[in-house]
Amino acid sequence: MMENNTDHSEQNNFSPLTVQDVDVDFLPIVYEIIRSVERDFHDNSAKARESQECSQRVLELQKKFDIARAQIKRLPGIDFNKQDQLKQFEILRTQLRLKRELLQKYRNMCSFETSFK
């Protein structure tokens, strides 16, 4: 488990991430927590040990949530609200339309052939 912690600390906290970089693999830890809660121990020492391990897994899950929150905050565009996103989308759509029109204009222009003899 310590390897994951060092991987996250090595990353620059200010560099933007992609969605694929965000670590949201919570299911294995949740599964372990549920599995440990479902076990029925007859021995009190085993119950205490399993309870301590379950508490440790819950802390691990909480830490993983905190890391995911920090990573999500570094995603580009996360600070824009819906209106800002729609506005930016329209600006980009307009730029794309203008560039396509310009490309079409250049394609339709007569080509000039120059020959050097």
N, C-alpha and C positions, 0 to 999 in steps of 0.2 A: 503494500500500500504506500510505502514511502516514496516509491518511484513516481507515482502520479503527482504527489505533492511537489517534488522537485521539478517535474515537467512544467507545472503551472507557474512556479516561482521563477523559472528561467525565461518565461515569455515576458516581453515588454508590456507593462500594464497600460500603456498608452497607445499601442499599435492596434489598428482596427483588425477585427476578425471577420471571417466568413461564417455563415450559418453552420457549415460543416465542421468548423473548428470548435463549436460550443459542445462541451461535454455534458450530455443529458442522459447518460446511461445509469438511470436510477433503479431500474427493475431488479437487477441481481441483489442489490442491498435490501430492497423492499421484500423480495422473496425470502431472503435469509431471516429477516425480522419476523415475517409471518410464520415461517417454518419453525422458528425457535419458540414462538408463542404457542403454537399448536401442540408442541410436544408435551407429553404427560409424564413427569418424573415422579417416581415413588420415593426417591432418596432426597432428603432436604438439602444436602450439600450439592447435589447435582442441580437442583432447582436454583439454588443461590448462584452457582457458577453460570448456569444458562441465563439467568436474569442479568448478571453482570455482562455477559457477552452480548445479550440483546441490547442493553443500554449502550454498549460500545458501538454496536451497529447503528443505533439511532443517532448517536453523535457523528458517526461517519457519514450518514445520510444527510444530516444537517449541514455538515461541512461541504459536502458535494453540492447541496442546494446553494450555499453561499458562493461557491466557486462559479456555479452556473449563472447566478445573478450578476456577478462581477463581469463574466464574459459577455453576457447579453448586453450589458451597458456599453460595451466596447464595439458592438455591431454598428456599422455605418448606417446612418439614417434613423437610428432608434430614438433620437431626440426630436424628430419631427412628428407633429400631430397629423391627423388624417387630412385636414385641409392643406397643410404644407406639402404633404406627400402628393395630393391630387394636383396642386399647383405646379410642383416640380415635374410631375408626370406630363402635364399639358405643355410645359415649356420644352421638355425633351421630345414630345410628340411633334410639336411645331418645328423644332430644329430638324427632326428626321424628315418631315414633309418637305421643308425648304431644300434640304440637301438632295432629296430624291428628284425634286423638280429641277434643280441645277444640273444634276447628272443627266437627266433626260434632255435638257436643253443642249448640253455639250454633245450628247450622242447624235442629236438631230442636226447639228451644225454640219455644214459642208466641210469635207476634209480637203485640205489643200495639199496637192502633191508637188513637191519640189524635186527637180532632178538636176543633178550636177553633172555636166558633161565636160 
